[in-house]
Amino acid sequence: MINYAKYVLGIEEYEVFEDAGYSGKNTDRPAFQAMMERIESGEFLHVLVWKIDRISRNLLDFATMYARCKKLGVTFVSKNEQFDTSTAMGEAMLKIILVFAELERNMTSERVMATMIARATDKQWNGGRVNGWLLPFCLYLWEQATPQRLPQ
């Protein structure tokens, strides 16, 4: 990424923002928020990401972030998808890819929920410990389940 910034975009000064351990499902991430504050203060002309879903998998969140960047004249570049929003085609590709990134996230969420419901229906445990109690994950089965106290 650094070489791409230097040799393709001609950028010598850069800052790396990384939210290790955080999901791209929303923008409630410390490094993302710090990056946006610095973009709004006029410190950057480009936002370069490895892959678009690394910055956001939520279309509304991304659209908000992108609108803020565009208003400030900041170009969004995705290395993996090879597009640059300084062109009309790059901007169109960005929007198409975002739709599929959000679709992928939503489909994964639906599959996980279906698996958890099936496990709960079969009386299999889905969750972890909550204050020493085992609690059922699936709300559909809440009335039928009895929490069990774990041995200390």
N, CA, C and O atoms as a DFTB+ gen file, in Angstrom:
608 C
 N C O
     1  1       0.826      -1.191       0.000
     2  2       0.000       0.000       0.000
     3  2       0.870       1.254       0.000
     4  3       0.583       2.221      -0.706
     5  1       1.926       1.225       0.794
     6  2       2.806       2.390       0.858
     7  2       3.493       2.612      -0.484
     8  3       3.599       3.747      -0.950
     9  1       3.960       1.527      -1.107
    10  2       4.583       1.654      -2.428
    11  2       3.580       2.134      -3.468
    12  3       3.924       2.922      -4.349
    13  1       2.338       1.661      -3.368
    14  2       1.292       2.110      -4.287
    15  2       1.091       3.613      -4.126
    16  3       1.002       4.347      -5.111
    17  1       1.022       4.061      -2.879
    18  2       0.843       5.493      -2.621
    19  2       2.016       6.290      -3.190
    20  3       1.823       7.340      -3.804
    21  1       3.233       5.785      -2.980
    22  2       4.425       6.513      -3.442
    23  2       4.555       6.517      -4.960
    24  3       4.697       7.576      -5.572
    25  1       4.506       5.334      -5.565
    26  2       4.859       5.218      -6.979
    27  2       3.698       5.395      -7.952
    28  3       3.910       5.830      -9.084
    29  1       2.489       5.071      -7.540
    30  2       1.348       5.227      -8.445
    31  2       0.666       6.582      -8.239
    32  3       0.343       7.285      -9.196
    33  1       0.457       6.927      -6.967
    34  2      -0.237       8.184      -6.685
    35  2       0.719       9.359      -6.475
    36  3       0.290      10.513      -6.459
    37  1       2.017       9.068      -6.315
    38  2       3.003      10.122      -6.107
    39  2       2.904      10.793      -4.751
    40  3       3.199      11.981      -4.621
    41  1       2.490      10.038      -3.737
    42  2       2.310      10.580      -2.390
    43  2       3.502      10.161      -1.525
    44  3       3.787       8.972      -1.386
    45  1       4.183      11.128      -0.956
    46  2       5.341      10.840      -0.100
    47  2       4.959      10.826       1.378
    48  3       5.509      10.041       2.151
    49  1       4.030      11.680       1.776
    50  2       3.611      11.748       3.175
    51  2       2.281      11.031       3.333
    52  3       1.342      11.273       2.575
    53  1       2.204      10.153       4.315
    54  2       0.991       9.372       4.525
    55  2       0.836       9.032       5.996
    56  3       1.776       9.153       6.782
    57  1      -0.346       8.611       6.346
    58  2      -0.661       8.155       7.706
    59  2      -1.457       6.873       7.564
    60  3      -2.363       6.791       6.735
    61  1      -1.128       5.872       8.365
    62  2      -1.845       4.602       8.337
    63  2      -2.826       4.588       9.506
    64  3      -2.446       4.828      10.652
    65  1      -4.085       4.306       9.202
    66  2      -5.127       4.168      10.219
    67  2      -5.569       2.716      10.201
    68  3      -5.946       2.191       9.153
    69  1      -5.526       2.068      11.347
    70  2      -5.880       0.649      11.413
    71  2      -6.739       0.393      12.643
    72  3      -6.375       0.773      13.756
    73  1      -7.866      -0.246      12.435
    74  2      -8.773      -0.618      13.526
    75  2      -8.725      -2.129      13.710
    76  3      -9.686      -2.824      13.381
    77  1      -7.634      -2.633      14.222
    78  2      -7.492      -4.071      14.444
    79  2      -8.535      -4.533      15.458
    80  3      -8.730      -3.907      16.500
    81  1      -9.193      -5.628      15.136
    82  2     -10.184      -6.192      16.049
    83  2     -11.575      -5.593      15.911
    84  3     -12.494      -6.008      16.617
    85  1     -11.747      -4.629      15.019
    86  2     -13.057      -4.027      14.805
    87  2     -13.605      -4.479      13.459
    88  3     -12.852      -4.703      12.512
    89  1     -14.918      -4.608      13.388
    90  2     -15.583      -5.002      12.150
    91  2     -15.860      -3.778      11.288
    92  3     -15.999      -2.665      11.795
    93  1     -15.938      -3.995       9.988
    94  2     -16.292      -2.930       9.063
    95  2     -17.790      -2.747       8.939
    96  3     -18.254      -2.041       8.043
    97  1     -18.568      -3.380       9.835
    98  2     -20.021      -3.287       9.724
    99  2     -20.550      -1.888      10.026
   100  3     -21.647      -1.529       9.598
   101  1     -19.761      -1.093      10.770
   102  2     -20.171       0.287      11.021
   103  2     -18.933       1.158      11.190
   104  3     -17.808       0.667      11.099
   105  1     -19.134       2.432      11.433
   106  2     -18.008       3.368      11.537
   107  2     -17.675       3.731      12.978
   108  3     -16.926       4.678      13.216
   109  1     -18.211       3.004      13.931
   110  2     -17.915       3.245      15.349
   111  2     -16.595       2.581      15.712
   112  3     -16.548       1.632      16.495
   113  1     -15.511       3.110      15.113
   114  2     -14.170       2.561      15.327
   115  2     -13.227       3.723      15.601
   116  3     -13.287       4.738      14.908
   117  1     -12.360       3.594      16.598
   118  2     -11.503       4.726      16.990
   119  2     -10.631       5.281      15.862
   120  3     -10.599       6.494      15.656
   121  1      -9.929       4.422      15.133
   122  2      -9.042       4.915      14.076
   123  2      -9.842       5.529      12.927
   124  3      -9.408       6.514      12.329
   125  1     -11.007       4.957      12.614
   126  2     -11.847       5.533      11.559
   127  2     -12.277       6.939      11.948
   128  3     -12.212       7.861      11.135
   129  1     -12.716       7.102      13.190
   130  2     -13.159       8.417      13.649
   131  2     -12.003       9.420      13.642
   132  3     -12.186      10.579      13.270
   133  1     -10.809       8.970      14.055
   134  2      -9.632       9.849      14.039
   135  2      -9.291      10.258      12.608
   136  3      -8.957      11.414      12.346
   137  1      -9.379       9.297      11.682
   138  2      -9.104       9.588      10.278
   139  2     -10.078      10.645       9.756
   140  3      -9.665      11.601       9.100
   141  1     -11.368      10.474      10.046
   142  2     -12.367      11.416       9.545
   143  2     -12.151      12.817      10.131
   144  3     -12.335      13.813       9.432
   145  1     -11.766      12.896      11.402
   146  2     -11.488      14.201      12.007
   147  2     -10.336      14.891      11.284
   148  3     -10.388      16.093      11.023
   149  1      -9.298      14.122      10.961
   150  2      -8.133      14.698      10.288
   151  2      -8.434      15.048       8.829
   152  3      -7.885      16.011       8.294
   153  1      -9.307      14.264       8.189
   154  2      -9.734      14.605       6.831
   155  2     -10.485      15.931       6.866
   156  3     -10.252      16.801       6.027
   157  1     -11.373      16.086       7.823
   158  2     -12.165      17.310       7.921
   159  2     -11.321      18.516       8.288
   160  3     -11.702      19.652       8.004
   161  1     -10.175      18.279       8.918
   162  2      -9.286      19.405       9.237
   163  2      -8.405      19.774       8.043
   164  3      -7.603      20.705       8.121
   165  1      -8.559      19.036       6.933
   166  2      -7.842      19.370       5.706
   167  2      -6.451      18.781       5.588
   168  3      -5.647      19.269       4.793
   169  1      -6.142      17.743       6.358
   170  2      -4.795      17.165       6.360
   171  2      -4.522      16.225       5.191
   172  3      -3.359      15.961       4.884
   173  1      -5.564      15.709       4.526
   174  2      -5.360      14.700       3.495
   175  2      -6.057      15.066       2.184
   176  3      -7.079      15.752       2.171
   177  1      -5.469      14.585       1.080
   178  2      -6.074      14.752      -0.236
   179  2      -6.567      13.422      -0.797
   180  3      -7.349      13.403      -1.747
   181  1      -6.117      12.309      -0.217
   182  2      -6.494      10.965      -0.671
   183  2      -6.814      10.080       0.528
   184  3      -6.235      10.223       1.605
   185  1      -7.751       9.161       0.309
   186  2      -7.962       8.037       1.220
   187  2      -7.706       6.796       0.380
   188  3      -8.408       6.538      -0.597
   189  1      -6.703       6.039       0.768
   190  2      -6.312       4.839       0.032
   191  2      -6.594       3.624       0.911
   192  3      -6.119       3.544       2.044
   193  1      -7.370       2.679       0.381
   194  2      -7.674       1.444       1.119
   195  2      -7.259       0.249       0.276
   196  3      -7.209       0.325      -0.951
   197  1      -6.963      -0.860       0.952
   198  2      -6.608      -2.090       0.253
   199  2      -7.817      -2.617      -0.495
   200  3      -7.742      -2.949      -1.678
   201  1      -8.948      -2.688       0.224
   202  2     -10.185      -3.205      -0.336
   203  2     -11.319      -2.397       0.264
   204  3     -11.272      -2.028       1.437
   205  1     -12.324      -2.124      -0.525
   206  2     -13.383      -1.216      -0.096
   207  2     -14.112      -1.684       1.166
   208  3     -14.492      -0.858       1.996
   209  1     -14.313      -2.998       1.321
   210  2     -15.054      -3.450       2.504
   211  2     -14.223      -3.376       3.774
   212  3     -14.729      -3.684       4.853
   213  1     -12.956      -2.976       3.673
   214  2     -12.136      -2.761       4.867
   215  2     -12.480      -1.451       5.542
   216  3     -12.207      -1.272       6.729
   217  1     -13.073      -0.538       4.803
   218  2     -13.431       0.751       5.410
   219  2     -14.881       0.754       5.870
   220  3     -15.202       1.359       6.893
   221  1     -15.767       0.083       5.125
   222  2     -17.168      -0.019       5.539
   223  2     -17.897      -1.045       4.692
   224  3     -17.673      -1.161       3.487
   225  1     -18.784      -1.794       5.361
   226  2     -19.637      -2.730       4.637
   227  2     -21.092      -2.289       4.716
   228  3     -22.006      -3.041       4.377
   229  1     -21.284      -1.078       5.162
   230  2     -22.628      -0.529       5.271
   231  2     -22.749       0.608       4.259
   232  3     -22.003       1.585       4.319
   233  1     -23.677       0.475       3.349
   234  2     -23.820       1.429       2.256
   235  2     -24.087       2.845       2.757
   236  3     -23.502       3.801       2.249
   237  1     -24.962       2.985       3.744
   238  2     -25.286       4.312       4.265
   239  2     -24.069       4.943       4.941
   240  3     -23.775       6.117       4.716
   241  1     -23.358       4.169       5.769
   242  2     -22.153       4.693       6.426
   243  2     -21.112       5.115       5.401
   244  3     -20.510       6.184       5.510
   245  1     -20.908       4.256       4.398
   246  2     -19.913       4.593       3.388
   247  2     -20.334       5.828       2.601
   248  3     -19.517       6.708       2.331
   249  1     -21.606       5.888       2.236
   250  2     -22.099       7.039       1.466
   251  2     -21.896       8.336       2.244
   252  3     -21.540       9.362       1.665
   253  1     -22.119       8.291       3.544
   254  2     -21.909       9.467       4.394
   255  2     -20.437       9.857       4.405
   256  3     -20.096      11.026       4.228
   257  1     -19.562       8.864       4.615
   258  2     -18.127       9.116       4.636
   259  2     -17.648       9.644       3.285
   260  3     -16.869      10.595       3.218
   261  1     -18.121       9.017       2.220
   262  2     -17.702       9.411       0.877
   263  2     -18.174      10.823       0.541
   264  3     -17.431      11.593      -0.067
   265  1     -19.395      11.170       0.930
   266  2     -19.918      12.522       0.682
   267  2     -19.075      13.557       1.415
   268  3     -18.784      14.623       0.873
   269  1     -18.684      13.244       2.644
   270  2     -17.832      14.172       3.401
   271  2     -16.486      14.344       2.700
   272  3     -15.981      15.461       2.579
   273  1     -15.908      13.234       2.239
   274  2     -14.617      13.301       1.538
   275  2     -14.747      14.108       0.235
   276  3     -13.921      14.973      -0.058
   277  1     -15.783      13.812      -0.525
   278  2     -15.978      14.472      -1.820
   279  2     -16.152      15.970      -1.632
   280  3     -15.596      16.763      -2.391
   281  1     -16.925      16.362      -0.617
   282  2     -17.163      17.780      -0.329
   283  2     -15.849      18.501      -0.027
   284  3     -15.687      19.677      -0.353
   285  1     -14.913      17.782       0.601
   286  2     -13.622      18.374       0.967
   287  2     -12.558      18.197      -0.116
   288  3     -11.412      18.607       0.067
   289  1     -12.931      17.588      -1.240
   290  2     -11.987      17.398      -2.331
   291  2     -11.008      16.254      -2.109
   292  3      -9.928      16.231      -2.699
   293  1     -11.387      15.301      -1.254
   294  2     -10.530      14.147      -0.956
   295  2     -10.912      13.001      -1.888
   296  3     -12.079      12.618      -1.970
   297  1      -9.916      12.456      -2.590
   298  2     -10.136      11.366      -3.538
   299  2     -10.062      10.032      -2.814
   300  3      -9.154       9.802      -2.016
   301  1     -11.016       9.155      -3.093
   302  2     -11.046       7.815      -2.503
   303  2     -10.488       6.826      -3.524
   304  3     -10.949       6.778      -4.664
   305  1      -9.494       6.037      -3.109
   306  2      -8.848       5.073      -3.996
   307  2      -8.847       3.701      -3.334
   308  3      -8.457       3.561      -2.175
   309  1      -9.288       2.686      -4.084
   310  2      -9.225       1.309      -3.616
   311  2      -8.191       0.556      -4.440
   312  3      -8.338       0.428      -5.655
   313  1      -7.155       0.060      -3.791
   314  2      -6.059      -0.622      -4.490
   315  2      -6.530      -1.927      -5.122
   316  3      -6.252      -2.186      -6.293
   317  1      -7.234      -2.740      -4.361
   318  2      -7.639      -4.066      -4.832
   319  2      -8.635      -3.997      -5.983
   320  3      -8.506      -4.732      -6.962
   321  1      -9.616      -3.128      -5.872
   322  2     -10.621      -3.016      -6.926
   323  2     -10.158      -2.130      -8.083
   324  3     -10.840      -2.039      -9.103
   325  1      -9.021      -1.489      -7.934
   326  2      -8.416      -0.673      -8.994
   327  2      -9.359       0.402      -9.533
   328  3      -9.589       0.484     -10.739
   329  1      -9.894       1.212      -8.647
   330  2     -10.647       2.362      -9.136
   331  2     -10.285       3.591      -8.326
   332  3      -9.811       3.508      -7.192
   333  1     -10.519       4.703      -8.932
   334  2     -10.155       5.998      -8.378
   335  2     -11.365       6.897      -8.566
   336  3     -11.827       7.075      -9.693
   337  1     -11.885       7.464      -7.493
   338  2     -13.125       8.236      -7.572
   339  2     -12.936       9.620      -8.188
   340  3     -13.877      10.413      -8.235
   341  1     -11.736       9.909      -8.655
   342  2     -11.562      11.183      -9.348
   343  2     -12.109      11.095     -10.777
   344  3     -12.170      12.101     -11.483
   345  1     -12.515       9.863     -11.210
   346  2     -13.121       9.684     -12.538
   347  2     -14.576       9.256     -12.378
   348  3     -14.951       8.689     -11.352
   349  1     -15.391       9.529     -13.389
   350  2     -16.812       9.144     -13.343
   351  2     -16.956       7.622     -13.269
   352  3     -17.796       7.118     -12.524
   353  1     -16.143       6.888     -14.035
   354  2     -16.220       5.429     -14.026
   355  2     -15.811       4.878     -12.655
   356  3     -16.418       3.929     -12.159
   357  1     -14.803       5.463     -12.057
   358  2     -14.361       5.033     -10.734
   359  2     -15.441       5.231      -9.691
   360  3     -15.643       4.376      -8.829
   361  1     -16.130       6.345      -9.763
   362  2     -17.212       6.618      -8.814
   363  2     -18.370       5.634      -9.009
   364  3     -18.945       5.159      -8.030
   365  1     -18.712       5.329     -10.247
   366  2     -19.782       4.365     -10.525
   367  2     -19.396       2.975     -10.008
   368  3     -20.214       2.296      -9.387
   369  1     -18.164       2.555     -10.262
   370  2     -17.704       1.245      -9.793
   371  2     -17.738       1.163      -8.276
   372  3     -18.091       0.126      -7.715
   373  1     -17.377       2.239      -7.621
   374  2     -17.404       2.295      -6.164
   375  2     -18.809       1.982      -5.646
   376  3     -18.972       1.179      -4.727
   377  1     -19.792       2.600      -6.223
   378  2     -21.169       2.412      -5.759
   379  2     -21.664       0.992      -6.024
   380  3     -22.382       0.426      -5.200
   381  1     -21.296       0.422      -7.143
   382  2     -21.685      -0.960      -7.456
   383  2     -21.046      -1.930      -6.467
   384  3     -21.718      -2.823      -5.951
   385  1     -19.771      -1.759      -6.206
   386  2     -19.061      -2.646      -5.281
   387  2     -19.634      -2.534      -3.878
   388  3     -19.744      -3.539      -3.175
   389  1     -20.001      -1.330      -3.460
   390  2     -20.579      -1.143      -2.133
   391  2     -21.890      -1.897      -1.957
   392  3     -22.149      -2.466      -0.896
   393  1     -22.705      -1.900      -2.985
   394  2     -23.971      -2.633      -2.912
   395  2     -23.694      -4.110      -2.649
   396  3     -24.370      -4.730      -1.829
   397  1     -22.705      -4.676      -3.340
   398  2     -22.388      -6.093      -3.150
   399  2     -21.707      -6.361      -1.817
   400  3     -21.901      -7.433      -1.244
   401  1     -20.922      -5.431      -1.308
   402  2     -20.295      -5.600       0.004
   403  2     -21.357      -5.654       1.096
   404  3     -21.278      -6.481       2.005
   405  1     -22.354      -4.766       1.006
   406  2     -23.427      -4.768       1.994
   407  2     -24.282      -6.031       1.851
   408  3     -24.696      -6.609       2.857
   409  1     -24.551      -6.464       0.622
   410  2     -25.305      -7.691       0.395
   411  2     -24.588      -8.883       1.032
   412  3     -25.222      -9.710       1.687
   413  1     -23.285      -8.972       0.843
   414  2     -22.513     -10.070       1.420
   415  2     -22.608     -10.069       2.940
   416  3     -22.788     -11.123       3.551
   417  1     -22.490      -8.901       3.551
   418  2     -22.581      -8.801       5.007
   419  2     -23.965      -9.236       5.491
   420  3     -24.072      -9.984       6.463
   421  1     -25.023      -8.773       4.823
   422  2     -26.383      -9.120       5.230
   423  2     -26.667     -10.609       5.052
   424  3     -27.340     -11.215       5.886
   425  1     -26.164     -11.198       3.978
   426  2     -26.375     -12.636       3.756
   427  2     -25.637     -13.460       4.817
   428  3     -26.163     -14.468       5.289
   429  1     -24.444     -13.048       5.190
   430  2     -23.702     -13.739       6.247
   431  2     -24.473     -13.662       7.551
   432  3     -24.584     -14.654       8.272
   433  1     -25.002     -12.493       7.852
   434  2     -25.784     -12.307       9.074
   435  2     -27.017     -13.216       9.074
   436  3     -27.332     -13.830      10.093
   437  1     -27.706     -13.303       7.950
   438  2     -28.889     -14.171       7.847
   439  2     -28.514     -15.641       8.027
   440  3     -29.235     -16.383       8.695
   441  1     -27.395     -16.071       7.439
   442  2     -26.971     -17.471       7.584
   443  2     -26.626     -17.792       9.029
   444  3     -26.987     -18.856       9.532
   445  1     -25.932     -16.885       9.700
   446  2     -25.566     -17.110      11.103
   447  2     -26.830     -17.189      11.957
   448  3     -26.943     -18.069      12.810
   449  1     -27.768     -16.294      11.741
   450  2     -29.012     -16.306      12.516
   451  2     -29.798     -17.591      12.272
   452  3     -30.329     -18.177      13.216
   453  1     -29.881     -18.038      11.018
   454  2     -30.601     -19.278      10.713
   455  2     -29.952     -20.469      11.409
   456  3     -30.648     -21.345      11.923
   457  1     -28.632     -20.506      11.429
   458  2     -27.921     -21.597      12.109
   459  2     -28.183     -21.554      13.604
   460  3     -28.407     -22.594      14.223
   461  1     -28.159     -20.368      14.191
   462  2     -28.402     -20.247      15.628
   463  2     -29.834     -20.632      15.992
   464  3     -30.063     -21.259      17.026
   465  1     -30.789     -20.265      15.155
   466  2     -32.185     -20.648      15.411
   467  2     -32.325     -22.168      15.322
   468  3     -32.997     -22.782      16.151
   469  1     -31.699     -22.764      14.329
   470  2     -31.755     -24.222      14.188
   471  2     -31.123     -24.907      15.399
   472  3     -31.658     -25.897      15.898
   473  1     -30.001     -24.392      15.870
   474  2     -29.345     -24.966      17.052
   475  2     -30.236     -24.813      18.290
   476  3     -30.357     -25.738      19.094
   477  1     -30.852     -23.648      18.434
   478  2     -31.725     -23.424      19.588
   479  2     -32.949     -24.333      19.525
   480  3     -33.390     -24.847      20.553
   481  1     -33.494     -24.533      18.341
   482  2     -34.628     -25.420      18.162
   483  2     -34.268     -26.858      18.564
   484  3     -35.089     -27.589      19.119
   485  1     -33.023     -27.241      18.270
   486  2     -32.534     -28.577      18.647
   487  2     -32.014     -28.618      20.082
   488  3     -31.402     -29.601      20.498
   489  1     -32.263     -27.534      20.844
   490  2     -31.843     -27.410      22.239
   491  2     -30.319     -27.483      22.393
   492  3     -29.810     -28.010      23.382
   493  1     -29.611     -26.952      21.411
   494  2     -28.153     -26.839      21.489
   495  2     -27.808     -25.420      21.923
   496  3     -28.510     -24.466      21.588
   497  1     -26.725     -25.298      22.669
   498  2     -26.317     -23.998      23.197
   499  2     -25.675     -23.144      22.117
   500  3     -24.873     -23.647      21.329
   501  1     -26.014     -21.857      22.065
   502  2     -25.487     -20.926      21.078
   503  2     -24.554     -19.869      21.647
   504  3     -23.802     -19.247      20.896
   505  1     -24.586     -19.657      22.927
   506  2     -23.873     -18.500      23.465
   507  2     -22.851     -18.842      24.512
   508  3     -22.494     -20.002      24.717
   509  1     -22.390     -17.807      25.165
   510  2     -21.383     -17.942      26.210
   511  2     -21.991     -17.652      27.566
   512  3     -23.210     -17.682      27.738
   513  1     -21.128     -17.372      28.523
   514  2     -21.571     -17.086      29.895
   515  2     -21.903     -15.606      30.036
   516  3     -21.198     -14.745      29.509
   517  1     -22.974     -15.327      30.745
   518  2     -23.353     -13.966      31.060
   519  2     -23.534     -13.904      32.564
   520  3     -24.517     -14.421      33.096
   521  1     -22.586     -13.271      33.256
   522  2     -22.626     -13.168      34.723
   523  2     -22.858     -14.522      35.394
   524  3     -23.605     -14.607      36.368
   525  1     -22.233     -15.567      34.889
   526  2     -22.337     -16.877      35.510
   527  2     -23.582     -17.656      35.125
   528  3     -23.768     -18.779      35.592
   529  1     -24.437     -17.093      34.288
   530  2     -25.673     -17.773      33.888
   531  2     -25.572     -18.196      32.430
   532  3     -24.967     -17.506      31.609
   533  1     -26.171     -19.333      32.122
   534  2     -26.326     -19.724      30.728
   535  2     -27.683     -19.195      30.280
   536  3     -28.710     -19.532      30.870
   537  1     -27.689     -18.390      29.268
   538  2     -28.943     -17.821      28.785
   539  2     -29.159     -18.238      27.343
   540  3     -28.203     -18.275      26.568
   541  1     -30.383     -18.552      26.964
   542  2     -30.641     -18.942      25.578
   543  2     -30.446     -17.756      24.644
   544  3     -30.819     -16.632      24.981
   545  1     -29.867     -17.997      23.480
   546  2     -29.629     -16.939      22.500
   547  2     -30.906     -16.578      21.770
   548  3     -31.213     -15.402      21.578
   549  1     -31.635     -17.576      21.371
   550  2     -32.773     -17.361      20.489
   551  2     -33.983     -16.853      21.266
   552  3     -34.466     -17.529      22.174
   553  1     -34.466     -15.682      20.917
   554  2     -35.610     -15.097      21.612
   555  2     -36.887     -15.895      21.378
   556  3     -37.799     -15.848      22.203
   557  1     -36.970     -16.625      20.273
   558  2     -38.155     -17.420      19.980
   559  2     -38.381     -18.497      21.032
   560  3     -39.517     -18.886      21.302
   561  1     -37.306     -18.967      21.613
   562  2     -37.414     -20.050      22.584
   563  2     -37.279     -19.572      24.022
   564  3     -37.188     -20.394      24.934
   565  1     -37.263     -18.284      24.241
   566  2     -37.030     -17.739      25.576
   567  2     -38.037     -18.264      26.595
   568  3     -37.645     -18.630      27.703
   569  1     -39.315     -18.311      26.254
   570  2     -40.331     -18.726      27.208
   571  2     -40.185     -20.192      27.605
   572  3     -40.561     -20.567      28.716
   573  1     -39.642     -21.031      26.711
   574  2     -39.520     -22.453      26.989
   575  2     -38.240     -22.797      27.745
   576  3     -38.138     -23.879      28.324
   577  1     -37.260     -21.887      27.748
   578  2     -35.946     -22.191      28.317
   579  2     -35.866     -21.771      29.773
   580  3     -36.498     -20.801      30.190
   581  1     -35.091     -22.505      30.529
   582  2     -34.832     -22.185      31.919
   583  2     -33.339     -21.944      32.079
   584  3     -32.543     -22.849      31.829
   585  1     -32.933     -20.727      32.496
   586  2     -31.504     -20.486      32.700
   587  2     -30.952     -21.442      33.761
   588  3     -31.646     -21.799      34.713
   589  1     -29.709     -21.844      33.582
   590  2     -29.057     -22.752      34.517
   591  2     -27.850     -22.066      35.136
   592  3     -27.044     -21.461      34.428
   593  1     -27.722     -22.159      36.455
   594  2     -26.572     -21.559      37.132
   595  2     -25.359     -22.449      36.914
   596  3     -25.435     -23.665      37.088
   597  1     -24.224     -21.832      36.525
   598  2     -22.995     -22.604      36.308
   599  2     -22.323     -22.905      37.639
   600  3     -22.391     -22.092      38.561
   601  1     -21.675     -24.059      37.754
   602  2     -20.928     -24.338      38.974
   603  2     -19.759     -23.367      39.113
   604  3     -19.124     -23.015      38.118
   605  1     -19.479     -22.943      40.307
   606  2     -18.389     -21.977      40.547
   607  2     -17.054     -22.653      40.606
   608  3     -16.035     -21.990      40.800
